[in-house]
């Protein structure tokens, strides 16, 4: 199955709890295969199926309490 990689800049993450919260929120989306969070760089890398939009990923992160920069 084809997958794609999306990298988002996320504000408000400062600790391992934040990292875990973002990962958990994204992993709930069907089709998300892998999530990597870089706290220092404020980047979240997501490997997912093509039908998942960037907006859907951002919405999940924002529901978890963090801000996605466009």
Secondary structure as GFF3:
##gff-version 3
##sequence-region A 1 70
A	DSSP	beta_strand	4	11	.	.	.	ID=ss1
A	DSSP	alpha_helix	16	27	.	.	.	ID=ss2
A	DSSP	beta_strand	32	38	.	.	.	ID=ss3
A	DSSP	beta_strand	43	48	.	.	.	ID=ss4
A	DSSP	alpha_helix	54	63	.	.	.	ID=ss5
A	DSSP	beta_strand	67	69	.	.	.	ID=ss6
###
